[in-house]
Structure formats: structure tokens, C-alpha cells
């Protein structure tokens, strides 16, 4: 094999390994996310943005949405549209 092709293969292999390591690091639960992996928290926030159901009993039943700003804006707009229409 030509030297350039070997270098390209080695570069791409290293890139794939780095992506996999970053993915594993991202999926580790942290104290900030209550030990929930990133993908699970993202899916939870997507569901919260789409289906907003307020707590039944405000003193006992509370859920904190760990959403990003985008998910919170989508959730707010969904509530606003539900009230208006």
C-alpha cells in the first residue's frame, strides 16, 4: 500500500476511536444529571417538551426538567398554544 493510504487509514482509525471514547464519556452519568446517561436525559427532555403535564399535587408531586434552552422554549410554546387554542 502507498504510504499516503496507510496514513489516511491510521488517521481515520484514530478519529473513530476518539469519537467512540467521547461517546462513552458523554454517556456516563454525572451528579448534574442525577446519574442518567446523556441520551436518556435527552429523550426524557424531548418527551417533556412534547407532553407537558403539570404535577397533580403541587406540594408533593414535582418533576424538574433538565432540558436545554431549546427544549424549554419548545415546551413553553406548546403550553402557550394549548392555552390559546
C-alpha positions as CSV (number, residue, x, y, z in Angstrom):
1,X,0.0,0.0,0.0
2,X,1.2,3.5,-0.6
3,X,2.3,5.5,2.4
4,X,-0.4,8.1,2.0
5,X,-3.1,5.5,2.1
6,X,-1.7,4.0,5.3
7,X,-1.6,7.4,6.9
8,X,-5.2,8.1,5.9
9,X,-6.3,4.7,7.3
10,X,-4.5,5.4,10.5
11,X,-6.0,8.9,10.8
12,X,-9.5,7.6,10.2
13,X,-9.0,4.8,12.7
14,X,-7.8,7.3,15.3
15,X,-10.7,9.5,14.6
16,X,-13.3,6.7,15.0
17,X,-11.6,5.7,18.3
18,X,-11.8,9.3,19.5
19,X,-15.5,9.5,18.6
20,X,-16.2,6.3,20.5
21,X,-14.3,7.5,23.6
22,X,-16.1,10.8,23.5
23,X,-19.4,8.9,23.2
24,X,-18.6,6.7,26.2
25,X,-17.6,9.8,28.2
26,X,-20.8,11.6,27.3
27,X,-23.0,8.6,28.3
28,X,-21.5,8.4,31.8
29,X,-24.0,9.6,34.4
30,X,-23.0,12.6,36.4
31,X,-24.2,14.3,39.6
32,X,-25.6,17.1,37.4
33,X,-27.9,14.7,35.5
34,X,-28.7,12.5,38.6
35,X,-26.7,9.6,37.1
36,X,-28.8,9.5,34.0
37,X,-26.9,9.0,30.7
38,X,-27.0,11.9,28.2
39,X,-29.1,10.0,25.6
40,X,-31.7,9.0,28.2
41,X,-31.9,12.6,29.6
42,X,-32.2,14.0,26.1
43,X,-35.0,11.6,25.3
44,X,-36.7,12.5,28.6
45,X,-36.4,16.2,27.8
46,X,-37.9,15.6,24.3
47,X,-40.9,13.9,25.9
48,X,-41.3,16.6,28.4
49,X,-41.2,19.3,25.7
50,X,-43.9,17.5,23.7
51,X,-46.1,16.3,26.5
52,X,-46.3,18.7,29.3
53,X,-48.4,17.5,32.2
54,X,-48.3,19.7,35.3
55,X,-48.0,18.0,38.7
56,X,-51.3,16.9,40.3
57,X,-50.4,18.0,43.8
58,X,-48.1,21.0,43.8
59,X,-46.7,20.3,47.3
60,X,-45.8,16.7,46.8
61,X,-45.5,15.8,43.1
62,X,-42.8,17.7,41.3
63,X,-40.6,16.9,38.3
64,X,-37.6,19.0,37.3
65,X,-37.0,19.2,33.6
66,X,-33.2,19.1,32.9
67,X,-33.9,20.4,29.4
68,X,-31.7,22.6,27.3
69,X,-32.9,26.0,26.4
70,X,-34.3,24.8,23.1
71,X,-36.4,22.1,24.8
72,X,-37.6,24.6,27.4
73,X,-38.6,27.0,24.7
74,X,-40.5,24.3,22.8
75,X,-42.2,23.3,26.0
76,X,-43.3,26.9,26.8
77,X,-44.6,27.4,23.2
78,X,-46.6,24.1,23.5
79,X,-48.2,25.3,26.7
80,X,-48.9,28.7,25.3
81,X,-50.5,27.3,22.2
82,X,-52.5,24.8,24.3
83,X,-53.9,27.7,26.4
84,X,-54.6,30.0,23.4
85,X,-56.2,27.4,21.2
